Amino acid sequence: MRIFGAAILATSLLVTNAFAATTLPAGKPAGVKKAQENNNMLLIIGGIGLAGLGIGLAASSNGGGPTNIAPNTTSTTTTTTSP
């Protein structure tokens, strides 16, 4: 099983390199300026909101286990007197 996993990993590394994009042209920016021009504020706020929601749900789960409630037990005692 370990050999099979290693073979798949090696194949995936070779395939991704074979289908990679061509090299970047010399002397030109690698797309950093275009990435900086895009307004990603909505994505950042959404990501922070989802992270907060996940943390809030995890914190309020109370361990996720069932709640054990002790049954109400009452005891009654009766006394009788004989004449």
Sequence and secondary structure as in RCSB ss.txt:
>XXXX:A:sequence
MRIFGAAILATSLLVTNAFAATTLPAGKPAGVKKAQENNNMLLIIGGIGLAGLGIGLAASSNGGGPTNIAPNTTS
TTTTTTSP
>XXXX:A:secstr
 HHHHHHHHHHHHHHHHHT      TTS  SHHHHHHS  HHHHHHHHHHHHHHHHHHHTSGGG           
        
